[in-house]
Amino acid sequence: MADPQVITLGCRLNTYESEVIRRNAAAAGLNDAIVVNTCAVTAEAVRQATQTIRKLRRENPSARIIVTGCAAQTEPERFAALDEVDHVIGNAEKMKAETFLGLSTDDCERVQVDDIMSVRETAGHLIDGFGSRTRAYVQVQNGCDHRCTFCIIPFGRGPSRSVPAGEVVVQIRRLAEGGCREVVLTGVDITAYGADLPGSPSLGMLVRQVLKHVPELERLRLSSIDQVETDEHLMRAIAEEERLMPHLHLSMQAGDDMILKRMKRRHSRGDSEKFCAEVRRLRPDTVFGADLIAGFPTETEEMFENSLSIVDACELTYLHVFPYSPRKGTPAARMPQVDRPVVKERAARLRAKGATALAAFLDRQAGSEVELLIEKSGLGRTRQFAEMRLPVDVAAGAMVRARVSGHDGQRLSGEVVA
């Protein structure tokens, strides 16, 4: 019998949690199962989940199809109505070994989705990092207490909850001792880290603890952060900790103050510009990525131009562009909508702007020497997260010095320095 399959849609956090699901499903003997771990960040993500499920059923007529993840949590009835689906389980349930043990019996419920907003604990599985010997991800936080008007994710993930720093340190030490050279701290809203823990430690305090107590870890990286929530300890770590990578991905969403206000974001355009300038003052080699939404309700051309211009104002390098799509149950879905062709056209312009910004950054690397962590043979990443192709095979997990000779618009090319 084949091992259970887990199909992951969406974010790094889903990818992380799919590893837990895979282990629990295998331990329960669900070898005929296909688990689809869905995303709900956009209406398109939910539509793609439905398409994926139907395709899987056509290709695997006898398999048991189990649907979970954020879309299953927020719209369980949608997936329960699909003939192709055998079981629907919620985001809390998917992380429990007993859920999959129950699914191995004949009398389990078809739909198991409880109230995610009542979840308060962060169980031990949340610190069981995964990845390769090159890079591992460690989930330090889950859930979100904010209510951005476009976002359904808090209703899929529940309230913010954090893993105690001591447990995070133990896990990362184990990974480093096993040969892992880079760890990424991940979660839904990691800059909210610690508010629910005794003493209210911050993300910056966690970073300092990890780097202090795991000296053998060579690289520590952060997943997406909310720049307005950064604390003084994190800013000091950015300035002083060489092993904290000079690459920050910002939950920016827009560059226009009125749109940010209507999104119910907690920062202004000026806050973003001030943050990026301050980080560059502290750590001049820092590179920024950002999430940006195109075509948010009520967005005029002038407002959109402000989002375009923030790419230059903050010197953004890596853009994740999302064309806005209304999510049922969110305030933004009830606001005056931008025509879909206009939304798509603006998203395309924003992506083109991002491609130009990335190419300009890669141009500036020509002739420089960089430290590469090899992810797979001949392909590695710099400290600033740029991909680089080498003409020779180098084993995954190796750390090498390389000289940049050029790029193809997306990744650097060069040679190993002897």
N, C-alpha and C positions, 0 to 999 in steps of 0.2 A: 504493500500500500504506500502511496505517496504521502509525504509529510503535508500538513495543512499549509495552504497558501494564504498569504496576507497581502492584499492589494492596498497600497497607501496612496491616498489623494490628499494634497494640501501641504501643510507646513512641516518644518523640522520636528515640531513637537509630536505630530502624528507619526512621523518616521520613527522617532524615539519610542513612542508607545506601541507601535506595531511590533517592535522586538519583544516587548512584554507579552503582547497578545500571542505572538508566534510560539513562545515558550509555553504559555499556559494551555494553548490549544493542543500542542503536541503532547504535553504531559497528561491531558485529559483523553488522549487517544482519538482526537477528531481528525483523523488522517484523510477523511473524504471531504473535508470542509474547505471552503474559500471564504475568508473574512475580508470584507471591503470596509476599510477605515476611511470614512468620508470627511469632506470639508464643507463648511457652510459659509465661507467668507463672502462669496458672491452668489447671485442666482445662477450664474453660469457654472459655478463649481457644483451646485446641486444638480443641475441638468446633466453635467458630465458624469456625475455619480450614477444617475439613473441609466444613462447610456452604457456605462461600464458594466453595470449589473446585468443588463439585458444581453450584452455581448458575451459575458462570462457564462450565462445560462445556455446560450446557443452552443458555445464551445465545450461546455461541461454539463451535459444534460442530467447526469446522475449525481453531481456534487451537491452538498448541502451549502447553501449560500447564506452567510450571516452578515448582516449590515450593522455597522456601528459608526462611531465618530460624531462630529458636531452636527452634520445634517440629520443623522438618525436621532440625535438628542432633541433638536429643535423642531423636526418635522417627522416624528415617528409614524404618523398615520399615512404619510405619503409613501413611505417605503413598505409599510405593512400591506398597502393596497396592491403592491406589485406581485403578480403571480410567480415571478422568478425568485422571490425572496422567501427563505424558510424561517429566519429568525431576525428580529430587530432588537439590539441591545444598546443601552445608553452609555455615555462617556464614563460614568462612575463604574458601571457594571463591567465594562470591557477590561478594566484593570484588575479584576478579581479572579483569582484562580478558580474559586468555587462556581463562578458563572459558567466557565467552560466545562467543569465537571458536571454541572447540571445539564448543560446542553448535550452531554454524552448519554443522558437517559432518555427514555421515551415519553416521559410525562412532563417535560419542561414547558414553561410558557413560551408562546411564539413571540410576544413582545414584552421585553423587560427594560423599561425606561422609567426610572424614578426621578424625583425632583432634584435636579443638579444644584439648585440654589440652597439646598439643605446640607450639602456636603461641606464638612469643616476640616476633616483630617487630611494630612498628606502622608500617604502610606509609604512603606519602605521601598516599594518598587520604583518610586519616583526618583530614587537616587542610584538606580542600577544602570550605569552608563553603558552605552553601546557605541559601536563604530569599528574602526580597524586599529591596527597598531599605529597608524598615522594620526588619526583624529578621532576623539570620542566626544559624545554629547552627554552632558549630565543635566538632568532637569532639576532645577532648584526651586521652582515656583510653578503654580498652576492657577488658572482662574483670573478674573478681572473684576474690580469693584467700580470701574468707570462706566459711563453710559453714553458713549459717543453715538450721535444720532443715526449714523449709517450702519452700526455694527451689531450683529446678532451673536457674536462670539461669547459675551458674558452669559448668555442664556444656554450656550452649549457647554461652557466650561465651569460655570459656577463662580463662587466668590474667590478672591485671592487668598492663597494659602502657601506657606513657605516650608522648605525643608531646613531643619536646624543646621547651623554652620558646621558643627562637629561631625555630623553625618556626611555632609558634603565633602569635608576634608578627608575623612576616612575613605570614601569612595574614590576620590581623585588620587589619593596616595596609592590605592590598590591599582588603579589604571596606570599610573606612572611607573610603578614597580614592575608592571607587566610589559613595559616597553612602549606605552603610548606617549607620544611626544607633544601632542596638542590636545587640549580640552576646551570645548565650547560650553559655556553656561547658557542654558536655554530655559524658556518658560513662556507663558502667555504675556506677562507684563513684568519682566524681571526687575525693572526699576522700582516696583512696589514691594520688592523682597523685604521680608522681615517685619513688616508692620503688625503682623498677627503673632509674632513670636515674643517671648519674654524679653524685656529690655529694648524691643524694637530695633534690632540691628539693621543696618542698611546694606544695599548691594555693594557699596564701596568697602564697607567693613568686611563683608564676605570675601571679596576679591583679595584684600590685604591678608586675611586669615589663610586663604588657600595658598597664596604665594609665599607666605612666611613658613607655613607648616609642611609644604610639599616642595622643598627646594629643588628636587630632581625634575619637576615639571618644567619643560623648556618653553612652552607657549600656552598662554591662557587667552581665550578669545570670548567676547560677549556676543550673544545674538541681539536681536532688535531691542533698542532702548528708547524710552520716552525722555527726550532731552530735558524737559521741564522738571522731571523728577530726580535728576541726578543729584547726589549728595556730595558734600565737601570731601569725604573720604575717597569717593570715586574719582573726583577731580585730582586729588593728590596722587592717587594710584596711576592715573593717566600720565601725570607729570614725572613720577619717580620710578615706576615699575617697568623696567625694560622688557620683562617677560609678558606684560600685558600688551597684546598686539595693537599697533597703531591703525586700527580699522574699526569704525563704529557705524552701525546701521541704525538710522533714526526713524522713529515713527512720526514722520512730519505731516503727511497727508495733503497739505496744501500750502500755498505761499501767499494767500490773500486773507487779510484779517477778517473780513465779513464772512467768508466761507468757513474759516476756522471757528468763528463764533457759532455759525449755524450747525457745524459739525459737533459742537459742544466739546471742542478740544480745550486743553488747559494752557495753551501757549499761543503767542502771537508770532507773526513773521519776524518781528524784531527780536523775540526771544531766540528763535532758531539762528538768526544771523549772529547774535551775541554769543550763543553757545559755541558755534563753530569757530568763531574768531578766538574765543578764550581757549578752546582745546588746541587750536593751532599755535597759540602763544605758548602753551605749556608743552606741546609735543608737535613741533613743526612738520613732522613726516606723516601725520595722521591723514587717513583717507576716509571719506564719508560716503555711505550709501544712504538711501532714503526710500520710504514708501510714499507714493504720491497718487492721489485719486483724480482722475479727469472726468469732468462732466457732472460734478455734484449738483443736486437740485439748486436752482436759482443762479447757477454760475453763468455770468456774462463773459463775453470775449475778453473784456478788460480784466476781470477777475482771473480768468484762465491765464492771461499773459503774466500775471503776478506769480502764478505757479511755475510757468516757464522760466521766468527771470530768477527765481530763487535757486535754480540749478547753478547759475553763474555766481549769484550773490553768496552762496554757501560753499561754492566749489565742490558740488556733489559729483561723485564718480560712478557709483553703481546705483541705478534706479530700478525699483520695482514699481511698475506702473499698473494701476488698476482702473479700467473704465468703470465708472459708477454703475451699479445695478441695484434696484430697490429690493430690500429684504423685508418681507412681510413681518409686521410686528415692530418695526423700527420707526421712529419719528420722521426720518428723512424720506421714507416711502410715501408719506402723506404731503410732502412739500411739492411745489411746482417742479415738474421734471424737465430736464433738458432733452431735446429730441435725440433719439438713439443715433442717427447718422452723425450728429454733431459730437456726441460723446465719443464715438469711435474715432472720428477725425482728430479730436483733441488728444485722445490717448495715443494715436499714431504720431502726432507731432511731439508729444512729450517723450515717447520712446526714441524718436529720432534725435531729440535733444540729448537724451541720455547716451545714445551711441556716439554722438559727437564728443561729449564730455569724457567718455571712457577712452576714446581714441586719442584725445589730447593728453590725458594722463599717461597712457602707454607711450606716446611720443616722447614725453619728458623722461622716460626711463632709459632711453637709448644710451648705451655706453656705460651704464652704471653696473655695479656689482650688487647682487641681491642674495639673500639667504633663502634657499628653497627647501621646503618640506615636500618630499616626493609622495604623491598620492597613489599613483600607479606608474608602471614603467614609462619613463620618458616624460612624465607630466607632474608638475608640482605647483605649489602656491608660495608666493612671497609673504613676508610678514604683513603686507598691506592687502593680502587676499587676491592679488592678481595671479591669474593662471599663467604658467610658462611651459612651453614645449621645448624639450631637449632633443638633440639628434641622436643621442645614445641611450641605451637602456640603463636605468638606475633603479635599484630595488625600491619598492614601496616602503616608506618608513625612514628612508635615509635622509639626512640633512646635508645639503651641499651648497657651495658657493658657485654662483653662475654669473656670467656677464651677458647683459642684454644686448642683442644685435638688432632687433626689430620687433614688429608685431603684425598681426593680420586684422586688427581692428577689435578683436575680442581677447586675444591672449598674446603674451610676449613670446619671443623666440630668442635663443641664445645658446651658449656653450658652457659646460662645466669649467670652472677655473681650477687648474691643478693645485 
